[in-house]
Amino acid sequence: MIGVGGAYGKLYGGPVVRDLLEVYTTVVRAVPELVLILLLYFAGTDLINQLLTALGHAAIDINGVVAGIGVLGVVQGAYSTEVLRGAILGIPQGQIEAARAYGMPPGLLLRRITLPAMLPFAIPGLANLWLIATKDTALLAIVGVNELTQTTRTAAGATKAYFTFFMAAGALYLALTLVSNVVIGRVERWARRGMPSIAGSH
């Protein structure tokens, strides 16, 4: 959702929207993800509570998993914005111009023309971002989220069976990647139905 909104804003938004989105994508892609996770996790949750306090509401204890997912969403949103922007630019402009000539409103144009037409161009980039995101969850261990890597480290430290537990964790990540590749391949074939086949496509 962040990627679609960001891509649409960068292409069709006003100057202020485009500038803000440019700052967002540039900063996120320039700063290491570990630094961003620390910054967004601690500063972001503190900012939310300060805002709630200023509005007269009690501060809340934000769940670590929810905060971690939100942080990864913000980070991946910047990358997906650029992937989807490139995919939209790959659509033959005649299709969009024809829809506008028929008087199709922007929301309907996005749903009926832009999203379906850009999907074949976007899936390879989004698939890479999905696989990167699954591995980036390991970074959330530094902010106390009890994810796979943290659990593996704890179990290995308690039993001293480091090889066994880390091999098992690696196998789980590999299994997730293989399953993801199968699902992504099917989605890509569905999105490209009716289009000329490309050598090497799955």
C-alpha positions in Angstrom: 0.0 0.0 0.0 2.9 2.4 0.8 4.5 1.5 -2.5 1.4 2.1 -4.6 0.6 5.4 -2.8 4.2 6.5 -3.1 4.6 5.6 -6.7 1.3 7.3 -7.7 2.3 10.4 -5.7 5.7 10.7 -7.3 4.3 10.4 -10.7 1.0 12.3 -10.5 1.1 14.2 -7.2 1.7 17.9 -6.8 5.2 19.4 -6.3 5.0 19.3 -2.5 3.9 15.6 -2.5 6.6 14.7 -5.0 9.3 16.5 -3.0 8.2 14.8 0.3 8.2 11.4 -1.3 11.6 12.0 -2.9 13.0 12.8 0.6 11.4 9.7 2.0 12.7 7.3 -0.6 16.2 8.9 -0.7 16.6 8.9 3.1 15.4 5.3 3.5 17.6 4.0 0.7 20.6 5.9 1.9 20.6 5.1 5.6 21.5 1.5 6.6 18.5 -0.5 7.6 19.8 -1.3 11.0 20.1 2.4 11.8 16.6 3.0 10.4 15.1 0.2 12.5 16.7 1.6 15.7 15.6 5.1 14.8 12.1 4.3 13.9 11.6 1.8 16.6 12.7 3.9 19.6 12.1 7.5 18.3 8.9 6.5 16.4 7.2 4.9 19.4 8.4 7.8 21.7 7.0 10.3 19.2 3.6 8.5 19.1 3.4 8.6 22.9 4.4 12.2 23.1 1.7 13.0 20.6 -0.9 11.1 22.5 0.1 12.8 25.8 -0.1 16.2 24.1 -3.7 15.4 22.9 -4.7 14.4 26.5 -4.6 10.7 26.0 -2.6 8.2 28.1 0.7 6.8 26.7 0.4 3.3 25.3 2.8 0.4 25.4 3.4 -0.5 21.8 3.8 -4.2 21.1 7.3 -5.0 19.9 6.1 -7.3 17.0 3.6 -4.6 15.8 6.3 -1.9 16.0 8.7 -4.2 14.2 6.3 -4.9 11.4 5.6 -1.2 11.1 9.3 -0.4 10.9 9.9 -3.0 8.1 6.8 -1.7 6.3 8.2 1.9 6.2 11.6 0.7 5.1 10.2 -1.7 2.4 7.7 0.9 1.3 10.4 3.2 0.1 12.0 0.5 -2.1 8.6 -0.7 -3.4 7.7 2.9 -4.3 10.6 3.0 -6.7 9.9 -0.5 -8.1 6.2 0.3 -8.7 7.1 3.7 -10.1 9.3 2.0 -12.7 6.6 -0.5 -13.4 4.0 2.2 -14.0 6.4 3.9 -16.4 6.7 0.6 -18.3 2.9 0.7 -19.1 2.3 1.8 -22.8 1.0 5.3 -22.2 -1.7 4.8 -24.9 -3.7 2.7 -22.5 -3.7 5.4 -19.8 -4.4 8.1 -22.3 -7.3 6.1 -23.8 -8.9 5.6 -20.3 -8.6 9.3 -19.6 -10.1 10.2 -23.0 -13.1 8.1 -22.0 -13.4 10.2 -18.8 -12.4 7.4 -16.4 -11.8 8.9 -12.9 -8.4 8.5 -11.3 -9.4 5.9 -8.8 -11.1 3.7 -11.5 -8.1 4.3 -13.8 -5.7 3.0 -11.1 -7.9 0.0 -10.3 -8.8 -1.0 -13.8 -5.8 0.0 -15.9 -2.7 1.0 -14.0 -2.5 -1.8 -11.4 -3.3 -4.8 -13.7 -1.0 -3.4 -16.5 1.9 -2.7 -14.2 1.8 -6.0 -12.3 3.9 -8.1 -14.8 6.6 -5.4 -14.7 6.5 -5.1 -10.9 6.4 -8.7 -9.7 10.2 -9.5 -10.2 11.2 -6.4 -8.1 8.5 -7.0 -5.5 9.5 -10.6 -5.2 13.1 -9.6 -4.4 11.8 -7.1 -1.8 9.7 -9.8 -0.2 12.7 -12.2 0.1 14.9 -9.3 1.5 12.1 -8.5 4.0 12.0 -12.1 5.3 15.7 -11.9 6.0 15.5 -8.4 7.5 13.3 -9.7 10.2 16.5 -11.0 11.8 17.5 -7.3 12.4 14.5 -6.9 14.7 16.2 -9.0 17.3 18.2 -6.0 18.3 15.1 -4.2 19.5 13.8 -7.2 21.5 11.5 -8.8 19.0 11.6 -12.6 19.6 11.9 -13.7 16.0 13.6 -16.8 14.5 17.2 -15.6 14.7 16.8 -14.5 18.3 15.1 -17.7 19.3 17.8 -19.7 17.5 20.6 -17.8 19.3 18.9 -18.3 22.7 18.4 -22.1 22.1 21.9 -22.5 20.8 23.4 -20.7 23.7 21.4 -22.8 26.2 22.3 -26.1 24.7 25.7 -25.3 23.1 24.4 -27.0 19.9 25.2 -24.0 17.8 25.7 -25.9 14.5 22.4 -27.8 14.9 20.2 -24.8 15.7 21.7 -22.4 13.2 21.6 -25.0 10.4 17.9 -25.6 11.3 17.3 -21.8 11.1 19.1 -21.6 7.8 16.9 -24.5 6.5 13.8 -22.7 7.6 14.8 -19.5 5.8 15.6 -21.6 2.7 12.3 -23.4 2.9 10.5 -20.1 3.1 12.4 -18.9 0.0 11.6 -22.0 -2.0 7.9 -21.8 -1.2 7.9 -18.1 -1.9 9.5 -18.7 -5.3 6.8 -21.2 -6.2 4.0 -18.9 -5.2 5.6 -15.9 -6.9 6.2 -17.9 -10.1 2.5 -18.8 -10.2 1.4 -15.2 -9.6 3.8 -14.0 -12.3 2.4 -16.6 -14.8 -1.1 -15.4 -13.9 -0.2 -11.7 -14.3 1.4 -12.4 -17.7 -1.4 -14.4 -19.1 -2.1 -13.4 -22.7 1.3 -11.7 -23.0 4.2 -13.0 -25.2 6.4 -15.6 -23.3 9.9 -14.5 -22.3 12.8 -16.9 -22.5 13.8 -17.9 -19.0 10.5 -16.9 -17.4 9.0 -19.3 -14.8 
